[in-house]
Amino acid sequence: MKGFFNVLTDNEYLCRISLLRLIEKFYVSLSTMKTFKQTSDKPYDRHHYKLVYTNDQSVIFDNYEELRLEWYNTPEMFRKHVEVLDIKTKKTKKGFND
């Protein structure tokens, strides 16, 4: 059984130093991470979402949660990517000749 004061091998020393550096980077990233506050309880509906499958078929969702549900329920080999689509809104004219 090794005692507390036994000398580490070079490999053990390097592994421990690497682990300590990794822990330090993780801690620093957590301590500097920004937090965001919710400013409204209204549903966020500025976008539609297009799920594209590997066979190039696609489905458009108007709700992000529904998109997420479909994404995670679809096997990875059939998912290609998601496109975020702006909702086209009707612009009202605010000029002199309306």
N, C-alpha and C positions, 0 to 999 in steps of 0.2 A: 504494500500500500504506500502510495506516495504521500509524503508529508507536505505541509503547507509551504515550506521554504525550499523544496526541490526545484532545481533549475529546469526551465522549460526548454524543449528542443526548439530549434529555429522555426520549424514548421508550425508547432503549437503557438509560439509567440506571434508569428505572422497571422495566423488564423484569429487569435484573440484581438490583435490590433485591428484587423479588418472588420471584425464583428463590432468592436467599440466604435469605429468610424461610421459604420452603417447605422448603428443606434443613434449616434450623435446627429447624423444627417436627418434621420427620421424625426428626431425630437425638434430640431431646428425648423423643419418644414411644418410640423404641427404647431409650433409656437408662433410662427409668422403667418399662418393661414388666416385669410380674411373670413369674416362671417357676414352673412346677409340676413336682413330682416324682411319679413313679409309685410308688405305695405297695403295689401288689399285682399279681401276674401273672395272677390269676384273671380269667376273662372277666366283663365288665360286662353283666349281663342283668337290670337292674331295669325296663327298659321294652320295649314293643313299639312299632313305628313304622308308621303308616298313611300310605301314599302316595296322595294324592287327585289324580286326573286332571281335566282340564278338562271332560270329559263327566260328571263326578261319580261315576265308577266309582272303586273304591279297592282296594288290596291291602295286607294287613298283613304286616309282616316282624318276625321275632323277633331279627334280627341287624342291627345298624347298618351293617355293611360291605355286606351284601346290599342294603339300602335305598340306600346311596350308589351302588352299582353300577347299580341300576335307574334311579335319578335321573339319573345322567350319561349313561346309554344311551338315555334317553327324550328325544325332541326337546323343546326348551323350550316350544314352542307347545302341547304336550299335558300338561305338568306344571302342577299348580295349587299344591299345598302339601303339607307333611308334618305330621302330628299325632303327638305323642309321647304314648303311652298307658301308664299305670301297669299293671304286672302285678298282677293280683289274687291275693293269697296267702291261703291258708287260715289263719285265726287259731285258735290253740289257746286254750281257756279255761284260765285259771289262777286259779280261785276256789275257794270252799268247796263249791259244789254241783255238782261235776263228776262 
